[in-house]
Every structure is written in C-alpha cells, then in structure tokens.
C-alpha cells in the first residue's frame, strides 16, 4: 500500500516537469516533447497522404508500367521496419550528398512510411466503390479523370476516414521512434528527465505512457463519433451481383456449428 | 445508327462471350435483346458505348467506328444514354444533383440552366417532388426513374437499358416501363435487355434472341414469341411464358 502512495506522489511530482514533457526546452531551445510528436505526426500524415493517393491509385491501374512500380514502392516500404527507413534517410542521404537537418530526415522517413500504409487504405477505399459507379459516370460522357474526381473519390474518401484516423493513431505513437536520432520528442524528454532524477525513472515512464494514452484515447473517442456521423452512405441499394452464402460473415458460434455439420 | 460487323469477344480464359455478332439497328428503332443468363446480352449492350472492349470485328455508332482511335469516345458516350440493372445512382448526391452533374461537367452547362433542365426531366418521369432527396431514400422504381432522367439529361440519340426492371418488385416495374414506353413513342433509338414480355410485345420493333454469345434469331415480336424458327428459341420462350408455345397463340 505504501508503495502505491509513494508512486502516486512521484507521479504527481512529475507534473512539475510538465513544460518539458509538453514542449521540451521550447522558448529557450528547440521545440520538443509531446507537441513535437503531434506536429511530426500531422505533417507527415499530410505529406504522406498526397503520395499515398498517387501510389494507391497507381496500384489499381491496369497499365503494367504504372502498376508494378507503385506496388514495388508500397510493398518495399511496408516490409521494412520504420526504424530501418529512419536510418536510411539519416545515414544514407548525407552520403549521397543531401545534407538535411536531422529533423527533416525524420520527417522524410515518417512521410515515406505513412504514405505506403495510407496507399493501401486509399486502394481499399477505391476498390470498395461499386464498379457500376464508374460505368455510370463513363456512360454519361465524363472522362475517367472527371469520374474519379466527382464520383469515385468523394465516396471512397468517406469510407477511408475511419481507417485514416486509426492509422493516424498508430502513426502518432510511431513518431516516438525518432528519439533514436537524437530528436527530443516525448520519449527523449522523459529520458532526459529520468537522467536528472534517476530514482524517479519508474514514475517518468508511467507519466509518459499516460500522456500518450490521453492523446490517443481522445482521438479514438472522436473518431468513433465521426464514424457515426459519416454513416450516411447507404449501400443497401447496391446488391452484389453474385450472392454467395459462404462468403457472408456469420457469428462465430454459428460458423463452428456449420463446420461441425459439414465435417460429419 | 448502330452497326455490329462480325464482333467477337473472349474472356481471359479463352471462353468466347460474343461469337461473330452482326446486327444493324436503325434510327428510331426499339430493339429488345433477350435470352438466358450468361448469353452475353449485357456484354453486347456494353460494347455499344465501349464499356466492354471487343477482340475482333467492328462496331459503328452514328457513323463513328468505336475501334478507330481517332473517334472521340467521350463525345460519343455522351450521345448514348445507359440505364443499369442496379441503377448506379451516385449515393452522395441528391436526385437533382445526379441529373445535373454530367451536363455541367461534360456540356459545360451553367448551374441554373442545368437545374431547370433537370427539373423538367424529373417532371417527365413524375418525380418533381423528390428533387432534393438522396437515392437511399427513394424506392427502387423511383431510383430507376431518376437514373433514366439522368441519362436523358445528356440528350442522347441512343438509349441502352440493361435489365432495367430485373431488380424491382413487380408493382414498381410498371412505373419504370411506363417511362420507357413514352420514351419509345417519342422516337428514341433504344436497345433494351429485358425479360418483360409485355413491353417487348407492345413496343419492340424487333426482338433479338441470344444464347451462348451468338444471335440465334431475330424477328418481330409475333415471329419470335408465337412462331420461333429455332429449337433453342422455342424452348426458352416456352419456359419464360410458362406455356407450351406452339399450342397457344400469344397476343402481340
């Protein structure tokens, strides 16, 4: 019991360091802490989004010279750890002659990483729009680009929003990786504090966790509200042309029961 | 108006969807295409505005060859209206926006002009009171009428109907058919894939019976329904009319 009270006191004590956790050394030094995580996440999601639309749509192209490069980019990035991508841009770009400030190499790495994942979200959303929509638009004389801009993408983006929000959530947490190249974001702020107060290291890490939790939880709370609000699209009227009962999801107990019957 | 000359199409696995189709459709003619499912009716219809590519042969629409790379495809498509089995209305736009979109984007009509035109078209299909309603709030028959109005907004010379009533309840079917009948009477060139025998008998100038990707028989409605020459046609007709066809005459 005493231990818990002690821990509570230590955590409360960390509130005194709030400024360093939230903005780092900001007014006197560079911006850091939680604010830097949020800014990094927002900027890289924004840059990544535009790359993602290009590559995601490119991957759906029937033209092989567009399809294959886009697929290669997406799959390469997706099968590489974020840390690896960060090191590439941190160590390799200077070798290649680009002298980027450390923060910018982190921005580039995070954007590249985000773009590949979001490209897959874009692709999935694009493919989820019924094929008949494109046919209807084309048959009325619109060009492929006009159909894409006016008909397909507005519907696709609405379906992508929940996936984007959940990706933003995990991407925000991923930004903490940049501490490894010496950027003072939240994790690094915590490390610096724990070096000054070595006997409070436990409280410091719990406090950092709490900060991440508050931001992420708020975000997912609002995303759930947003999803309800956006649920105005109604695909009831689009009956699938081929209806196969075995492709429809059934509740797990029922599925197991069915499996048992077919086994006999 | 529409001319098929030896048109063939293959699927990737080598199966033939269309086998050496040759057909002439004149201006103002109403042609009904019928046949069992998988016969290639919808595919045939979609080749007319090049939603489906063909592998050999040639299709000439309104004097322009679809296989000629110089043909302006979007211009040609604007002259061909199409109505789908599943309506394919844009779910994020209201009924009137659905109708206004193509004239504004393709014909560069002003918003006010497009709106007036859309209103008069909605009146024509009997839905003036539903202009600001989203497709999901409309019944199937109403959706299909909006879809017809949407195609008419481009003032097409040809209208294609791909099983326009197959996904509708029998009661709702008639309201869509009424619109189609009045359209046919106004002299529109129409190609209709349908199994509505009543519509075919009353309105069609010609019936094309297809099976296995080829045209088995063409003729006037009485020819095809009452007096089919081919065994396959006779079999199919007796099945959809639920009567042995040679014994009972059908009004047509």
Interface residues (C-beta under 8 A of the other chain):
Chain A: X130 X132 X133 X135 X136 X137 X138 X139 X140 X141 X142 X143 X146 X150 X151 X154 X155 X158 X232 X233 X234 X235 X236 X237 X238 X239 X241
Chain B: X46 X49 X51 X74 X75 X77 X78 X79 X80 X81 X82 X84 X86 X87 X88 X89 X90 X91 X92 X101 X102 X105 X106 X134 X135 X136 X140 X143 X147 X150 X151 X153 X154 X160 X167
